[in-house]
Amino acid sequence: MTQDNTFQIKLSLKGGSGPNANWHWEIHDASGKVVKTGSAVGPEHKAFTTARIAKEKLEQTSGK
């Protein structure tokens, strides 16, 4: 089973540290084009979780 829609998450720290860290995330499609962006405040794992949820929603809508 192959999946044509592969999305990648990229995180970058924009400022702050610890619980006040400001993260910017982007979701890229297979061609490298930015599909969705967002930001989150807090530890890295929470920012990644926010981006992962957005990625899963994109995968569900593109799979239909």
N, CA, C and O atoms as a DFTB+ gen file, in Angstrom:
256 C
 N C O
     1  1       0.847      -1.170       0.000
     2  2       0.000       0.000       0.000
     3  2       0.898       1.241       0.000
     4  3       1.732       1.412       0.889
     5  1       0.724       2.083      -0.984
     6  2       1.514       3.308      -1.043
     7  2       0.629       4.494      -0.705
     8  3      -0.588       4.472      -0.891
     9  1       1.276       5.512      -0.210
    10  2       0.545       6.722       0.146
    11  2       1.120       7.872      -0.669
    12  3       2.293       8.215      -0.521
    13  1       0.296       8.470      -1.529
    14  2       0.746       9.565      -2.373
    15  2       0.888      10.862      -1.587
    16  3       1.734      11.696      -1.907
    17  1       0.076      11.029      -0.576
    18  2       0.062      12.287       0.177
    19  2       0.955      12.164       1.401
    20  3       0.501      11.766       2.473
    21  1       2.205      12.502       1.241
    22  2       3.092      12.506       2.390
    23  2       3.341      13.941       2.798
    24  3       3.848      14.750       2.020
    25  1       2.979      14.237       4.013
    26  2       3.165      15.564       4.559
    27  2       4.303      15.526       5.570
    28  3       4.475      14.541       6.288
    29  1       5.068      16.592       5.619
    30  2       6.157      16.716       6.571
    31  2       5.920      17.917       7.457
    32  3       5.436      18.953       7.002
    33  1       6.266      17.774       8.737
    34  2       6.144      18.865       9.701
    35  2       7.528      19.453       9.922
    36  3       8.501      18.724      10.112
    37  1       7.606      20.779       9.895
    38  2       8.855      21.468      10.209
    39  2       8.577      22.489      11.304
    40  3       7.689      23.332      11.177
    41  1       9.350      22.398      12.380
    42  2       9.218      23.306      13.520
    43  2      10.412      24.251      13.566
    44  3      11.534      23.860      13.244
    45  1      10.170      25.475      13.961
    46  2      11.279      26.401      14.202
    47  2      10.950      27.259      15.412
    48  3       9.820      27.715      15.586
    49  1      11.959      27.468      16.239
    50  2      11.814      28.273      17.444
    51  2      11.964      29.740      17.072
    52  3      12.976      30.136      16.493
    53  1      10.974      30.539      17.398
    54  2      10.984      31.958      17.044
    55  2      11.379      32.858      18.211
    56  3      11.711      34.024      18.000
    57  1      11.351      32.344      19.424
    58  2      11.746      33.160      20.569
    59  2      11.329      32.527      21.877
    60  3      10.511      31.608      21.904
    61  1      11.888      33.015      22.939
    62  2      11.544      32.515      24.256
    63  2      12.206      31.191      24.567
    64  3      12.988      30.666      23.774
    65  1      11.881      30.658      25.735
    66  2      12.386      29.351      26.128
    67  2      11.445      28.738      27.147
    68  3      10.651      29.432      27.782
    69  1      11.547      27.436      27.292
    70  2      10.723      26.720      28.258
    71  2       9.246      26.895      27.993
    72  3       8.802      26.741      26.855
    73  1       8.469      27.215      29.023
    74  2       7.022      27.339      28.845
    75  2       6.612      28.569      28.044
    76  3       5.454      28.685      27.643
    77  1       7.545      29.488      27.806
    78  2       7.236      30.697      27.043
    79  2       7.815      30.659      25.630
    80  3       7.852      31.684      24.949
    81  1       8.263      29.496      25.190
    82  2       8.845      29.379      23.855
    83  2       7.763      29.601      22.801
    84  3       6.633      29.135      22.947
    85  1       8.120      30.309      21.750
    86  2       7.201      30.581      20.651
    87  2       7.657      29.763      19.444
    88  3       8.718      30.026      18.879
    89  1       6.866      28.784      19.054
    90  2       7.198      27.882      17.950
    91  2       6.368      28.215      16.728
    92  3       5.187      28.544      16.840
    93  1       6.982      28.131      15.566
    94  2       6.291      28.282      14.288
    95  2       6.387      26.932      13.588
    96  3       7.474      26.365      13.480
    97  1       5.251      26.411      13.110
    98  2       5.282      25.137      12.402
    99  2       4.711      25.288      11.007
   100  3       3.850      26.130      10.751
   101  1       5.217      24.444      10.104
   102  2       4.750      24.404       8.723
   103  2       4.528      22.946       8.343
   104  3       5.259      22.056       8.778
   105  1       3.516      22.723       7.530
   106  2       3.281      21.390       6.977
   107  2       3.536      21.493       5.481
   108  3       2.922      22.302       4.785
   109  1       4.458      20.654       4.998
   110  2       4.852      20.645       3.592
   111  2       4.319      19.386       2.923
   112  3       4.270      18.323       3.541
   113  1       3.915      19.507       1.648
   114  2       3.494      18.329       0.898
   115  2       4.732      17.662       0.300
   116  3       5.858      18.094       0.551
   117  1       4.520      16.607      -0.494
   118  2       5.624      15.840      -1.058
   119  2       6.517      16.672      -1.967
   120  3       7.706      16.377      -2.085
   121  1       5.982      17.697      -2.612
   122  2       6.778      18.535      -3.506
   123  2       7.513      19.651      -2.766
   124  3       8.280      20.393      -3.379
   125  1       7.290      19.780      -1.463
   126  2       7.959      20.795      -0.667
   127  2       7.185      22.078      -0.506
   128  3       7.658      23.015       0.137
   129  1       5.990      22.137      -1.087
   130  2       5.147      23.332      -0.985
   131  2       4.508      23.401       0.403
   132  3       4.052      22.387       0.932
   133  1       4.479      24.600       0.989
   134  2       3.850      24.791       2.296
   135  2       2.337      24.717       2.126
   136  3       1.745      25.465       1.348
   137  1       1.724      23.795       2.874
   138  2       0.282      23.586       2.785
   139  2      -0.445      24.313       3.907
   140  3      -1.526      24.862       3.696
   141  1       0.145      24.319       5.099
   142  2      -0.499      24.939       6.260
   143  2       0.586      25.410       7.216
   144  3       1.629      24.769       7.348
   145  1       0.335      26.536       7.884
   146  2       1.270      27.053       8.876
   147  2       0.521      27.392      10.153
   148  3      -0.703      27.527      10.163
   149  1       1.274      27.524      11.213
   150  2       0.668      27.905      12.476
   151  2       1.742      28.188      13.510
   152  3       2.937      28.121      13.221
   153  1       1.308      28.502      14.701
   154  2       2.252      28.756      15.781
   155  2       1.684      28.204      17.073
   156  3       0.483      27.969      17.204
   157  1       2.586      28.003      18.023
   158  2       2.183      27.497      19.329
   159  2       3.150      28.038      20.369
   160  3       4.318      28.287      20.071
   161  1       2.665      28.216      21.579
   162  2       3.493      28.680      22.685
   163  2       3.592      27.552      23.693
   164  3       2.584      26.951      24.065
   165  1       4.809      27.265      24.134
   166  2       5.035      26.226      25.129
   167  2       6.186      25.333      24.734
   168  3       6.960      25.679      23.842
   169  1       6.315      24.188      25.383
   170  2       7.401      23.266      25.078
   171  2       7.298      22.712      23.655
   172  3       6.229      22.727      23.045
   173  1       8.418      22.227      23.146
   174  2       8.475      21.727      21.770
   175  2       7.481      20.590      21.526
   176  3       6.836      20.553      20.478
   177  1       7.350      19.670      22.472
   178  2       6.468      18.527      22.241
   179  2       5.003      18.952      22.088
   180  3       4.246      18.305      21.364
   181  1       4.608      20.016      22.753
   182  2       3.233      20.493      22.604
   183  2       3.033      21.173      21.250
   184  3       1.977      21.030      20.633
   185  1       4.039      21.907      20.789
   186  2       3.962      22.532      19.464
   187  2       3.902      21.458      18.384
   188  3       3.144      21.582      17.422
   189  1       4.702      20.401      18.542
   190  2       4.688      19.322      17.558
   191  2       3.339      18.616      17.551
   192  3       2.838      18.252      16.487
   193  1       2.756      18.421      18.707
   194  2       1.437      17.776      18.786
   195  2       0.386      18.607      18.065
   196  3      -0.463      18.056      17.365
   197  1       0.430      19.916      18.225
   198  2      -0.501      20.804      17.528
   199  2      -0.350      20.648      16.018
   200  3      -1.343      20.557      15.296
   201  1       0.894      20.618      15.543
   202  2       1.154      20.464      14.114
   203  2       0.735      19.077      13.624
   204  3       0.222      18.942      12.514
   205  1       0.951      18.046      14.446
   206  2       0.585      16.682      14.055
   207  2      -0.926      16.547      13.891
   208  3      -1.388      15.864      12.976
   209  1      -1.687      17.175      14.748
   210  2      -3.149      17.133      14.645
   211  2      -3.596      17.798      13.341
   212  3      -4.472      17.283      12.647
   213  1      -2.994      18.940      13.014
   214  2      -3.319      19.619      11.750
   215  2      -2.940      18.740      10.559
   216  3      -3.670      18.678       9.570
   217  1      -1.801      18.065      10.658
   218  2      -1.353      17.168       9.580
   219  2      -2.332      16.010       9.399
   220  3      -2.677      15.658       8.271
   221  1      -2.773      15.426      10.493
   222  2      -3.733      14.313      10.405
   223  2      -5.047      14.759       9.772
   224  3      -5.647      14.006       9.005
   225  1      -5.497      15.959      10.078
   226  2      -6.720      16.480       9.477
   227  2      -6.539      16.673       7.964
   228  3      -7.443      16.383       7.181
   229  1      -5.360      17.165       7.567
   230  2      -5.070      17.323       6.140
   231  2      -5.068      15.974       5.433
   232  3      -5.595      15.843       4.328
   233  1      -4.471      14.971       6.077
   234  2      -4.412      13.634       5.480
   235  2      -5.813      13.052       5.329
   236  3      -6.099      12.384       4.335
   237  1      -6.682      13.296       6.296
   238  2      -8.054      12.790       6.203
   239  2      -8.816      13.458       5.069
   240  3      -9.528      12.781       4.327
   241  1      -8.682      14.766       4.918
   242  2      -9.425      15.459       3.872
   243  2      -8.855      15.184       2.489
   244  3      -9.603      15.154       1.512
   245  1      -7.547      14.983       2.385
   246  2      -6.966      14.706       1.069
   247  2      -7.168      13.257       0.656
   248  3      -7.074      12.930      -0.527
   249  1      -7.446      12.382       1.627
   250  2      -7.657      10.974       1.322
   251  2      -9.032      10.661       0.788
   252  3      -9.267       9.554       0.304
   253  1      -9.950      11.610       0.863
   254  2     -11.326      11.371       0.414
   255  2     -11.508      11.680      -1.034
   256  3     -12.609      11.530      -1.564
